[in-house]
Amino acid sequence: MEKLFPKITTFLMFSGQAEEAMDFYTGLFEDSRIEAIVHNEDGTVMQATFALKGQTLMCIDSVANHEFTFTPAISLFVTCDSEEEIDRLFGQLSEGGGVLMPLDEYPHSKKFGWLVDRFGVSWQLNY
């Protein structure tokens, strides 16, 4: 039997913005695409898989209202291939969101930045 997913996959739960977020993310990263998407009757995402830089993620739009959302305690860590890439991603991902650690040199990295995007997802970018 063919494995459809790795044993551990990042799973993001949105509140009505899953497809918008996938479109945004796959437009930013090379080697990225929406792999599969199933919609609910109201057009929200029942289940979807997408790949960023070859890494598969899953997402949904929650059908229930929750008092919680994303938190920076869990973030997506991206190793960038160039300084141009980290600068571009940091600028585009932080637009409409917030910066947790500005893009700069740190003891652990030549260039690093940590941000929360407009959907509330936390990203650590490293070069």
N, C-alpha and C positions, 0 to 999 in steps of 0.2 A: 504494500500500500504506500503510495506517494505521500510524503509529508507536505502539508499545505503551509504550515507556519513553523518557524523555529520553536523550540520548547519555551523560550521566554521572548515575548514581544512587547514593546512599549504600546500602551493602550491609552488613548486620550479621549476623555468624555467632555463634549461641548454641550452648550445649551442653545442649539439652533444655528451655530456657525461652523459646523464641521466641514461642510463642503467649501465654504469660503476660505477657511484656514488651509485645507488641503491644496486648493488652487493657489493660494498665496505662497505656501511653502514649496510646492513643486516648481513654481515659477522662479524661485530664488536659487535653488540648489541644482548643480549639474547632476546628471545621472539620476534624475528624479521623475516620478510619474505616479498617477493614480492607477492602481492595479485593478481594483474592483470596488463597486459601490452599489448598495441596495438601498432604495429609498422607502420610507414609510409613506402611507397614503397622503399625508400632508406635505410631502416633499422634503422633510428632514431626513437625515442619514440614519438608517437602521443599523448598518454596518458597512465599513469601508476599510480597505487596505491601500496604503500608498508607500512609496519608497523615496527616501531622501539619501542621496549619495550611495545608493545601493542597499541601504538599511530599511527593512520593512517595519512599518508602524501600522497600528489599527486605530480606528476612531468610530465614534457614534455621536449622535445628538441624543441626550438623555430625554426620555419621555416623561420623566418625573422632575418636579422642581426640587432642588436641593439647596441647603443653606451653605454648602461648601463649593469651592471651585479649585482651580490649580493653586499650587503653592511652590515657592522657590526651594522648598526642602527636596523636591525632585526636579531635576532639570535635564535637558538634552545637551550633552557635551559633544561639540563638533570640533574635530581637528581640521583646520583649514590648510589648504595646500599652498597658499601664497598670502602675502601681506595685502595685496589687492582684494583677495577674496574675503579676508576677515574684515577689512574696512567696509566693503560693500554690504556684507551680511549684517554687520553690527548696525550700520546706518539704517538699512531697510527693516530689520527686525525690531529695532528699538522705536521706530516711528509709531507714534500713537500708544506706546507702552511706557516702560520706565527702565532706567539704568540702575543696576545694583552695584556694579563695579565698572568704572569707566575703562574704555579701551586704553591699555597702557602696558608698560613693562612691569612685571612683578617678580619676586624672588623665584617663583615656580615656573615662569614663562617669559619668553622674549616679548610676546604680545598676547594679551588676554583681556577679555571683557565678559561681563555677566549682565544679562538683561531679562526683562519680562516683556513679551510682545503684546500687541493690542488684544489678543485673545486670552491673555493671562498665562501663557506657557513660558516657562523659564528656560533660557538658553545660556550655556557657557561656551564661548568661542575661544579657541586657542590656536596660536600659530607658533 
